[in-house]
Amino acid sequence: EEKSALITIEPLPQVLGLNTQLRQLFYNLVNNSLKFNTTVPSVTISATLVPEDNNPLVLSGDYDIISIADNGIGIESQYSNRIFNMFQRLHERDQYGGN
């Protein structure tokens, strides 16, 4: 609200998992989209249904890929191996506040 962000949530499937962890995951991803942005933030949450025959790693049934896209500063490819590590920052606190 304070950044006048545009957040679009497209129809999403029901997701099986721990409610608290899923809520925290979405909160963190959307919060990062808003925090690491130098313009008016725009965030889109969407899902794409993928047939099981398109992925040999899926045991049975179709699955959904849930995506969160934004117009933020992005992550340079050289840092992509760090994005799933806990407590990682790619920028100094004085550049972008928060945790």
C-alpha positions as CSV (number, residue, x, y, z in Angstrom):
1,E,0.0,0.0,0.0
2,E,2.7,2.5,0.9
3,K,4.4,2.0,-2.5
4,S,1.1,2.0,-4.5
5,A,2.0,-1.5,-5.8
6,L,-0.1,-3.3,-8.3
7,I,-0.5,-6.9,-7.2
8,T,-2.3,-9.3,-9.6
9,I,-3.3,-12.7,-8.4
10,E,-4.5,-14.9,-11.3
11,P,-6.7,-18.0,-10.5
12,L,-4.6,-20.5,-8.5
13,P,-5.0,-24.2,-7.8
14,Q,-5.4,-25.6,-4.3
15,V,-1.9,-26.4,-2.9
16,L,-1.3,-29.2,-0.5
17,G,1.2,-28.3,2.2
18,L,1.7,-26.7,5.5
19,N,-0.4,-23.6,5.6
20,T,2.1,-21.6,7.8
21,Q,5.0,-22.5,5.5
22,L,3.1,-21.7,2.3
23,R,1.9,-18.4,3.7
24,Q,5.5,-17.5,4.8
25,L,6.8,-18.5,1.3
26,F,4.3,-16.2,-0.5
27,Y,4.8,-13.4,2.0
28,N,8.6,-13.5,1.6
29,L,8.5,-13.6,-2.2
30,V,5.9,-10.8,-2.5
31,N,7.7,-8.7,0.1
32,N,11.0,-9.1,-1.8
33,S,9.2,-8.0,-5.0
34,L,8.0,-4.8,-3.2
35,K,11.3,-4.1,-1.3
36,F,13.8,-4.5,-4.2
37,N,12.1,-2.2,-6.6
38,T,13.0,1.4,-7.7
39,T,9.7,2.1,-9.4
40,V,6.0,1.5,-8.7
41,P,6.0,-2.2,-8.0
42,S,4.0,-4.6,-10.1
43,V,3.7,-8.2,-9.0
44,T,1.8,-11.1,-10.7
45,I,1.1,-14.4,-9.1
46,S,0.1,-17.1,-11.6
47,A,-0.1,-20.9,-12.1
48,T,0.5,-23.0,-15.2
49,L,-0.8,-26.6,-15.4
50,V,1.8,-29.0,-16.7
51,P,0.9,-32.5,-17.9
52,E,2.9,-35.3,-16.2
53,D,4.3,-36.6,-19.5
54,N,6.3,-33.3,-19.8
55,N,8.5,-34.1,-16.8
56,P,10.1,-37.5,-16.0
57,L,10.6,-36.5,-12.4
58,V,6.9,-36.4,-11.6
59,L,5.7,-39.7,-10.3
60,S,2.0,-39.5,-11.3
61,G,-0.5,-36.9,-12.3
62,D,-0.3,-33.4,-13.7
63,Y,1.2,-30.6,-11.6
64,D,1.2,-26.8,-11.4
65,I,4.0,-24.4,-11.6
66,I,3.3,-21.3,-9.5
67,S,5.1,-18.2,-10.6
68,I,5.7,-14.8,-9.0
69,A,6.9,-12.2,-11.5
70,D,7.7,-8.6,-10.8
71,N,9.4,-5.5,-12.3
72,G,12.0,-5.3,-9.6
73,I,15.8,-5.0,-9.9
74,G,16.2,-8.8,-10.6
75,I,19.0,-11.1,-9.7
76,E,22.2,-11.2,-11.7
77,S,22.9,-14.8,-13.0
78,Q,26.2,-15.0,-11.1
79,Y,24.2,-14.9,-7.8
80,S,21.4,-17.4,-8.9
81,N,23.1,-20.2,-6.9
82,R,22.5,-18.3,-3.7
83,I,18.8,-17.4,-3.9
84,F,17.6,-20.5,-1.9
85,N,20.2,-20.2,0.9
86,M,18.9,-18.8,4.1
87,F,19.7,-15.2,5.2
88,Q,21.3,-14.2,1.9
89,R,21.5,-10.6,0.8
90,L,22.8,-9.4,-2.5
91,H,22.7,-5.7,-1.6
92,E,23.8,-3.7,1.3
93,R,21.1,-2.7,3.9
94,D,21.5,1.0,3.1
95,Q,20.5,0.3,-0.5
96,Y,17.3,-1.6,0.3
97,G,16.0,-1.8,3.9
98,G,14.5,-4.7,5.7
99,N,15.7,-8.1,6.6
